[in-house]
Amino acid sequence: MAADAQTGVLDTAWGQIAHSPQSTAGIGSFTRSRVERIISLVAGGFGSLILGLQSFLSALGPAPERPGWHLPLMVVVFGALGVMVLACVVGRGVRPAAGVFAIVYVLVLLTWPIATAGVEPPTSDEPWIWYLLNLATLAAVLAFPFPLQIAFTIALPLLFGVVRMIQVGFEPVYWPVVILDVSFALILGGIILTLGWLFRSVAVNVDKTRAQAVSSYAKAAAADAAEQERVAVAALMHDSVLAALIAAERATTPRERTLAATMAREALTRLANTEQDEHEGPDEPWAPAVLSAEIAQAARELGVDVDVQTEIDPDAASIPGRVARAITLAATQAIANAIQHAGGAGLGVVLRAASGTVRAEVHDAGEGFDLDAVPDDRLGIRASIIARVAAVGGRAELESGPHGTVVRLTWREPSS
């Protein structure tokens, strides 16, 4: 329960921070998710599109592959690249699409010596597959964990150097060009890897700092609210309860005893109504149907629509106003507790009224709680439910377990 309460306080505090319409991240990934979106959109989307077009235009020139290999390789590589670019622009499926492209590029590199076997390179320039080398490194940064990113950043340029030298038959004239290409790819790949790691690390630190700030704010707000509640309860105890006790101690006549009992009932009602700041009010009778409607209206004000099931005996008499209000407020508190601690799961209300008796039952399908573990200074159950009903001569019963909580509020007309 304590962990759930702390989570609820954190969620409430987090809700005070403005979010963009596209925000779906929690406290721990607010900035990280946006950094990932920026990387995928700018680098994986527009950057890959530009370099991919450069490679595509280069591939339209003289083909260095054997007949029958050029078109399938282009379809496989540029098809995977197109899917990655689309995923990065849309913002969905970025990691799977990037991972597929990185793996496809490695497979194409491995088949490159076979595809170019026996074919004299048309020019000494880099083949079209080279322009996609660092895009594969970027795909690894988008898709894989950091150790695999490092492995791809180092292995891909070296693999390209090997397959390129196999293609040209290790002729010395190509060595300077291939070494320059591999060095350039390693440097650019290292920059891509470093920038990705840097941006993500900064985002994680920002999220961590924000979460700590929200946690500190939530704890301070909770402590302030608890202190204000204690002050209010202390004032009520001093002004109302102690006055009633003094009057009861000094009462010697039946009239004084009746007055002391009235003061005690008023004190208990005020103590129970601390959060609502309501008093006992008039005692005009309520029809049981009105009581059912008031409970349903109170639930709607809490943001839930509860179908109050009513079982009203035709002989049921009206209920005293103070009793009806006490049952309504106690049932409302039980509904609020079910919403806060059980998420409103299985929430329902049943109202039964017979001759001289009324019972309201609020049940939910939450995880339950231990009443004895609730701190003594919390008024939600002891004061707002138990004491409130007891103040009008009723009884509140609570049953709670792993399958839910049931709160029964019962009032019987005193026998004359």
BELWOHU-V756931 format. One line per field, one symbol per residue. phi: phi as a letter, one per 30 degrees, with the letter a starting at -180 (. if undefined). burial: I if it has 24 or more other ideal C-beta (glycine too) atoms within 12 Angstrom, else O. A space follows every 10 residues. Layout:
phi = ???
burial = ???
//
This chain:
phi = .ddddddddd ddddddddbd dddbdcddbd dedddddddd ddddcddddd dddddddddd deddcdejcd dedddddddd dddddddddd ibiddddddd dddddddddd dedddcdicd edbddddddd dcdddddddd ddccdedddd dddddddddd dddddddcih dedceedddd dddddddddd dddddddddd dddddddddd dddddddddd dddddddddd dddddddddc dddddddddc dbcedddddd dddddddddd ddcedchccd idcddcdedd dddddddddd ddjbccdddc bcdeddddce eddddddddd dddddddddd cciididabb cbbbdibbbc bcbbcddiac ddddeddcce cdcdcddddd dcicbcbbbb adckbbcccb bbdddd
burial = IOOOIOOOII OOIIOOOOOO OOOOOOIOOI IIIIIIIIII IOIIIOIIIO IIOOIIOIIO OOIIIOOOII OOIIOIIIOI IIIIIIIIIO OOOIIOIIII IIIIIIOIIO IIIOIIOOOO IOOOOIIIII IIIIIIIIII IIIIOOOIIO OIIOIIIIII IOIIIIIIOO OOOIOOIIOO IIOOIIOIII OIIOIIOOII OOIOOOIOOI IOOIOOOIOO OIOOOOOOIO OIIOOIOOOI IOOIOOIOOO OOOOOOOOOI OIIIIIIIII IIIIIIOOOI OOOOOIOIOI IIOIIIOIIO OIOIOIOIOI OIOOOIOOII OIIIIIIIII IIIIIIIIII IIOIOOIIII IIIOOOIIII IIIIOIOIIO IOOOOOOIII IIIIIIIIII IIIIIIIIOI OOOIIIIIII IOOOOO
//
